[in-house]
């Protein structure tokens, strides 16, 4: 290697000497219009060579210095990122372990190093939400969203902040923003649907449920969501009925019946539309026709009240009689017919129908109370006292006519939906459970 270097040095030296010897002529170099220098050709050549070599050297020196500085910066950034990741991981573990104050401390340390760390802004916002600090949670998540406008996790978290802070319109807007970017986002659709339901915004709820059902769902999920759609349609119809929009309410109730022939609330609602529209005979005709299809005692109750208000008690009695002719052993029908007779002061008729049933030791305090009142009106004080004692002995509430078939919740006032379990079309009459 030394020999090669020596040969190269000697060759270059010889070349330089020859270059000088062969280029002794002078050339003039104009530095300025009035300043001229005379130099040999060999000197000019060597000067140019040195300047070129110097520029190359400076270029390489600049490159190496830049690489060195960038390397140092990269090392600092790497250490910074490593520290951020370490603190973030500790904060995340604390958050998952529900040590919220500890998690908050770690996340705040991360933000002192990198104030724009989106994941930390997200998690710190969640920890603030847990501590009911809604304003701070919203601020953090808004900043995270400004840094990463397409981050769905941030958008969902911000929507949750708005819900907790009761800023429902902002929450709805956020869910809609998610859906504007991804119309098939089922999570956003379901959360939007549930929020509409909590706010009793039935029209919006109905439309959201229809949009949900337009997506591809598993058969079991499709069935569940379809049942919910029926309930939402009914509630939308009820809301329209309450504000007097009878035509739209009628269309919705008919739509519900078309989807589910056994949905009693829709028959009752449609009949109320006819009553409000001044067509009571059509309401009665509808309810009677519906009873023949469904045999729901609810319809007989509604018809009973309707005919009594119309001054047609005999029509109400006839309906119970027709029902009993088709089901003569139905003790529920006998009980309510007896109750109707008693309501109409037809004491003997009430006694006759109720005495045809062997009530035995059944826990039916309503029955025994009714019989006690009948005996009392007939002057049979001893028998009345016996029946009243039976009614009191069961220690049950005396009159709760409707019970939910799903959760057995009981109520005096019939509604289309059980407030306890949230299901529709579940309230009915079960004599042993309601009495």
matplotlib code that plots the C-alpha trace (Angstrom):
import matplotlib.pyplot as plt

x = [0.0, 2.9, 4.6, 1.4, 1.0, 4.6, 4.3, 1.2, 2.9, 6.0, 3.8, 1.8, 5.0, 6.5, 3.3, 3.3, 6.9, 6.3, 3.1, 5.1, 7.9, 5.6, 3.3, 5.6, 3.6, 1.8, -1.9, -3.8, -6.6, -9.0, -10.1, -11.9, -12.1, -9.0, -7.1, -5.2, -2.9, -0.4, 0.1, 1.5, -0.7, 0.6, -0.2, -3.7, -4.3, -3.0, -5.0, -8.2, -7.4, -6.9, -10.1, -12.0, -10.5, -11.3, -14.9, -15.3, -13.7, -16.1, -19.0, -18.1, -17.3, -20.8, -22.4, -20.6, -21.4, -25.1, -25.2, -23.6, -26.1, -29.0, -27.8, -27.6, -31.1, -32.4, -30.9, -32.5, -35.9, -35.5, -34.8, -37.7, -40.0, -38.8, -39.5, -43.0, -43.8, -42.7, -44.8, -47.8, -47.6, -47.6, -50.5, -52.5, -51.9, -53.0, -56.1, -57.0, -56.5, -58.9, -56.2, -57.4, -55.4, -52.2, -53.0, -53.7, -50.2, -48.4, -50.4, -49.7, -46.0, -46.2, -47.8, -45.0, -42.7, -45.0, -48.1, -49.5, -49.4, -52.8, -53.1, -52.2, -54.8, -57.3, -56.6, -56.2, -59.6, -61.1, -59.5, -61.0, -64.4, -64.2, -63.6, -66.7, -64.5, -66.5, -65.1, -61.5, -62.4, -64.0, -61.1, -58.6, -60.6, -61.3, -57.5, -56.9, -59.5, -57.9, -54.6, -56.2, -59.6, -60.1, -59.5, -62.8, -61.7, -61.3, -64.6, -66.5, -64.8, -65.8, -69.4, -69.4, -68.1, -70.9, -73.5, -72.2, -72.2, -75.8, -74.8, -76.9, -77.1, -73.2, -73.1, -75.6, -73.6, -70.4, -72.1, -73.4, -69.9, -68.7, -71.5, -70.7, -67.3, -68.5, -72.3, -72.0, -70.5, -72.8, -71.4, -72.1, -75.6, -76.5, -75.2, -77.1, -80.2, -79.9, -79.4, -82.5, -84.4, -83.2, -84.4, -87.8, -87.0, -89.2, -89.1, -85.3, -85.2, -87.4, -85.2, -82.0, -83.4, -84.4, -80.8, -79.5, -81.6, -80.4, -77.0, -76.1, -76.9, -76.8, -80.2, -80.6, -79.7, -81.9, -84.9, -84.1, -83.7, -86.8, -88.8, -87.4, -88.4, -92.0, -91.8, -90.2, -92.9, -95.6, -94.0, -93.6, -97.3, -98.2, -96.2, -98.1, -101.4, -100.6, -100.0, -103.0, -101.3, -103.9, -103.2, -99.5, -100.3, -102.8, -100.3, -97.7, -100.1, -101.3, -97.7, -97.0, -100.0, -98.8, -95.4, -96.8, -100.5, -100.3, -99.0, -101.9, -100.7, -101.0, -104.7, -105.5, -103.6, -105.3, -108.7, -107.8, -107.0, -110.5, -112.1, -110.1, -111.1, -114.8, -115.3, -116.0, -118.0, -114.9, -112.8, -115.2, -115.4, -111.6, -111.2, -113.9, -112.3, -108.9, -110.2, -111.6, -108.1, -106.0, -108.4, -106.6, -108.4, -106.9, -109.2, -112.2, -111.1, -110.9, -114.2, -115.8, -114.6, -115.6, -119.2, -119.7, -118.7, -121.0, -123.8, -124.0, -123.4, -125.4, -123.0, -120.1, -121.9, -122.7, -119.0, -118.0, -120.9, -119.8, -116.3, -117.4, -119.6, -116.4, -114.4, -116.9, -114.3, -112.2, -112.2, -110.5, -113.4, -115.9, -114.0, -114.0, -117.7, -118.6, -116.6, -118.5, -121.8, -120.7, -119.6, -123.1, -124.7, -126.0, -125.2, -127.2, -125.8, -122.3, -122.9, -124.3, -121.4, -118.7, -120.4, -120.1, -116.3, -114.7, -112.1, -110.9, -107.7, -106.2, -104.4, -106.8, -107.5, -109.3, -111.8, -112.4, -112.7, -115.3, -117.2, -117.1, -118.6, -121.3, -122.2, -122.2, -124.6, -126.8, -126.9, -124.8, -122.5, -120.9, -120.0, -118.8, -116.5, -115.1, -114.3, -112.7, -110.5, -109.3, -108.5, -106.5, -104.7, -102.8, -101.1, -101.0, -101.9, -105.6, -105.9, -103.0, -104.7, -101.7, -98.5, -95.5, -95.1, -91.3, -90.3, -93.6, -93.6, -97.1, -98.9, -102.3, -102.1, -101.7, -98.9, -97.6, -94.1, -92.9, -90.8, -88.9, -87.6, -88.1, -90.1, -93.2, -96.5, -95.8, -98.5, -101.5, -103.8, -102.8, -105.4, -103.2, -100.4, -102.4, -104.8]
y = [0.0, 2.4, 1.6, 2.4, 5.7, 6.6, 5.9, 8.1, 10.9, 10.7, 10.6, 13.6, 15.5, 14.7, 15.8, 19.1, 19.8, 19.1, 21.2, 24.2, 23.7, 23.5, 26.4, 29.3, 31.7, 34.5, 35.2, 38.3, 38.0, 41.0, 41.3, 44.6, 46.8, 48.7, 45.9, 43.2, 40.5, 38.5, 34.9, 31.9, 29.3, 26.6, 28.8, 29.5, 25.8, 24.9, 27.7, 26.4, 22.9, 24.0, 26.0, 23.1, 20.7, 23.2, 23.5, 19.7, 19.6, 22.2, 20.3, 17.1, 18.9, 20.5, 17.1, 15.4, 18.2, 18.1, 14.3, 14.6, 17.3, 15.4, 12.2, 14.1, 15.5, 12.0, 10.6, 13.3, 12.7, 9.0, 9.5, 11.9, 9.4, 6.6, 8.7, 9.7, 6.1, 5.0, 7.6, 7.0, 3.2, 3.7, 6.1, 3.7, 0.8, 3.0, 4.1, 0.5, -0.4, 2.5, 4.4, 7.6, 10.2, 8.3, 8.0, 11.7, 12.5, 10.3, 11.8, 15.3, 14.5, 13.3, 16.6, 18.6, 16.8, 16.7, 18.8, 17.4, 13.7, 12.7, 9.4, 11.1, 13.9, 11.1, 9.1, 12.1, 13.3, 9.9, 10.2, 13.7, 12.4, 9.7, 12.4, 14.3, 17.1, 17.5, 20.9, 19.7, 16.4, 18.3, 20.7, 17.8, 15.8, 18.9, 19.5, 15.9, 16.1, 19.3, 17.4, 14.3, 15.1, 11.5, 9.7, 7.9, 7.0, 10.7, 11.5, 8.9, 10.0, 13.6, 12.6, 10.7, 13.9, 15.9, 13.3, 13.4, 17.2, 17.1, 18.9, 16.5, 18.5, 18.6, 14.8, 14.2, 16.4, 14.4, 11.1, 12.5, 13.7, 10.1, 8.8, 11.4, 9.8, 6.2, 5.6, 2.0, 2.7, 0.6, 1.8, 5.4, 4.5, 2.6, 5.3, 8.0, 5.8, 5.2, 9.0, 9.8, 7.2, 8.7, 12.1, 10.8, 12.2, 9.6, 10.8, 11.0, 7.7, 6.0, 7.3, 6.2, 2.7, 2.4, 3.4, 0.8, -1.9, -1.0, -2.4, -6.0, -7.6, -11.1, -12.8, -12.8, -9.1, -8.3, -9.8, -7.9, -4.6, -5.2, -5.6, -2.3, -0.6, -1.7, -0.1, 3.1, 3.4, 3.0, 5.7, 8.0, 7.5, 8.2, 11.5, 12.5, 11.6, 13.8, 16.8, 16.2, 15.0, 12.3, 11.5, 10.7, 8.9, 6.7, 5.8, 4.8, 2.7, 0.9, 0.3, -1.2, -3.6, -4.6, -5.5, -7.2, -8.3, -9.1, -5.6, -4.5, -1.0, -0.1, -1.3, 0.8, 3.8, 3.5, 3.4, 6.5, 8.3, 7.4, 8.7, 12.0, 12.3, 12.1, 8.5, 6.5, 3.8, 3.0, 2.8, 0.3, -1.7, -1.9, -3.0, -5.7, -7.0, -7.0, -8.9, -11.6, -12.0, -11.7, -12.5, -9.8, -8.8, -5.3, -4.7, -5.7, -3.3, -0.5, -1.4, -1.5, 2.0, 3.2, 1.9, 3.1, 6.6, 6.3, 5.4, 1.8, -0.5, -3.3, -3.3, -3.8, -6.6, -8.3, -8.2, -10.1, -12.5, -13.2, -13.8, -16.2, -18.1, -19.0, -19.7, -20.6, -21.7, -18.5, -17.3, -14.0, -13.1, -14.1, -12.0, -8.9, -9.4, -9.7, -6.5, -4.7, -5.8, -4.5, -1.3, -1.0, -1.7, -5.0, -6.8, -10.0, -10.5, -9.9, -12.5, -15.0, -14.9, -14.9, -17.7, -20.0, -20.2, -22.2, -19.7, -22.1, -21.0, -19.1, -15.9, -13.6, -10.7, -8.7, -11.5, -11.9, -8.1, -8.0, -10.9, -9.2, -6.1, -8.0, -9.9, -6.6, -5.1, -8.2, -7.9, -11.1, -9.6, -12.8, -13.9, -10.4, -10.5, -13.9, -12.7, -9.5, -11.5, -13.6, -10.5, -9.0, -12.2, -12.3, -9.0, -8.0, -4.7, -4.8, -3.5, -3.7, -4.7, -4.9, -7.0, -7.1, -10.6, -10.0, -8.7, -9.0, -5.2, -4.1, -0.9, 0.7, 2.5, 0.6, 1.7, 0.4, 0.0, -1.3, 1.3, -1.3, -3.6, -1.3, -3.8, -3.1, -5.0, -6.9, -5.5, -7.7, -9.3, -12.2, -12.6, -14.6, -12.0, -8.8, -9.5]
z = [0.0, 0.9, -2.5, -4.3, -2.5, -3.1, -6.8, -7.0, -5.1, -7.4, -10.5, -9.4, -8.6, -12.0, -13.6, -11.8, -12.7, -16.3, -16.2, -14.9, -17.4, -20.3, -19.3, -18.5, -20.7, -19.0, -19.1, -18.0, -15.5, -15.1, -11.5, -12.2, -15.3, -14.1, -12.3, -14.2, -13.0, -15.1, -14.0, -15.7, -17.2, -14.8, -11.8, -13.0, -13.5, -10.1, -8.5, -10.2, -9.1, -5.5, -5.5, -6.8, -4.3, -1.6, -2.6, -2.7, 0.8, 2.1, 0.6, 2.2, 5.5, 5.4, 4.7, 7.5, 10.0, 8.9, 9.3, 12.8, 13.9, 12.5, 14.2, 17.5, 17.0, 16.1, 19.3, 21.3, 19.6, 20.2, 23.9, 24.0, 22.3, 24.5, 27.6, 26.2, 25.5, 28.9, 30.7, 28.4, 29.0, 32.7, 32.5, 30.3, 32.7, 35.6, 33.7, 32.9, 36.5, 37.4, 39.3, 37.6, 39.6, 39.1, 35.3, 35.2, 36.6, 34.0, 31.1, 32.3, 32.3, 28.8, 27.7, 29.3, 26.9, 23.8, 24.1, 20.9, 21.7, 20.4, 22.3, 25.6, 25.0, 24.3, 27.5, 29.7, 28.4, 29.4, 32.9, 33.3, 32.2, 34.9, 37.4, 36.1, 34.8, 31.7, 30.6, 30.7, 29.0, 26.1, 25.8, 25.6, 23.1, 21.0, 20.8, 19.9, 17.2, 15.8, 15.5, 14.0, 12.5, 11.2, 14.5, 15.2, 18.8, 19.6, 17.9, 19.9, 23.2, 22.5, 21.8, 25.1, 26.8, 25.3, 26.4, 30.0, 30.0, 28.7, 25.5, 23.5, 20.3, 20.1, 20.8, 18.0, 15.6, 16.5, 15.7, 12.5, 11.6, 12.1, 9.9, 7.2, 6.8, 7.3, 6.7, 7.7, 11.1, 13.2, 16.5, 15.7, 14.4, 17.6, 19.8, 17.9, 18.0, 21.7, 22.3, 20.3, 22.4, 25.7, 24.5, 23.2, 19.8, 18.1, 14.5, 14.5, 16.3, 13.7, 10.9, 12.6, 13.2, 9.5, 8.6, 11.0, 9.4, 5.9, 6.9, 6.7, 10.1, 11.5, 11.3, 15.1, 15.3, 12.3, 14.2, 17.4, 15.6, 13.5, 16.8, 18.0, 14.7, 15.4, 18.8, 17.6, 14.9, 17.5, 19.7, 16.8, 16.0, 19.7, 19.6, 16.4, 17.9, 21.0, 18.8, 16.6, 13.5, 13.0, 9.3, 9.9, 13.1, 11.3, 8.7, 11.2, 13.3, 10.2, 9.3, 12.7, 12.3, 8.9, 10.4, 13.5, 13.5, 17.3, 18.3, 20.6, 21.2, 17.5, 17.4, 20.5, 19.0, 15.7, 17.4, 19.3, 16.0, 14.8, 18.1, 17.9, 14.2, 15.2, 13.9, 17.1, 15.4, 13.3, 16.4, 18.0, 14.8, 14.6, 18.3, 17.9, 14.8, 16.4, 19.4, 17.2, 15.7, 18.9, 21.8, 23.9, 27.0, 26.6, 23.7, 25.8, 28.5, 26.0, 24.5, 27.9, 28.7, 25.3, 25.4, 28.9, 27.8, 24.8, 27.2, 25.8, 28.8, 27.3, 24.3, 26.7, 28.5, 25.2, 24.2, 27.3, 26.8, 23.2, 24.4, 27.1, 24.6, 22.8, 25.9, 28.7, 31.2, 31.1, 34.7, 33.7, 31.4, 34.1, 36.7, 34.5, 33.5, 37.2, 37.8, 35.0, 36.5, 39.9, 38.3, 36.8, 40.2, 38.8, 42.0, 41.4, 37.9, 39.3, 42.0, 39.5, 37.2, 39.9, 41.9, 38.9, 39.5, 42.3, 43.4, 46.1, 47.9, 44.9, 45.9, 44.1, 46.6, 43.9, 43.4, 47.2, 47.6, 44.8, 46.3, 49.7, 48.3, 46.5, 49.7, 51.6, 49.1, 49.3, 53.1, 53.8, 56.3, 57.5, 54.0, 53.2, 56.2, 55.2, 51.7, 53.0, 55.4, 52.4, 50.5, 53.4, 54.2, 51.0, 51.7, 48.1, 46.6, 45.8, 42.2, 39.7, 36.5, 34.1, 34.3, 32.0, 30.5, 30.2, 33.6, 35.6, 36.3, 37.4, 36.7, 37.2, 33.9, 30.7, 28.3, 25.1, 26.6, 29.9, 31.6, 33.6, 30.9, 27.9, 25.8, 23.8, 23.6, 26.9, 29.2, 29.6, 32.2, 34.3, 37.0, 39.4, 39.1, 38.9, 41.7]

ax = plt.figure().add_subplot(projection="3d")
ax.plot(x, y, z, "-o")
ax.set_aspect("equal")
plt.show()
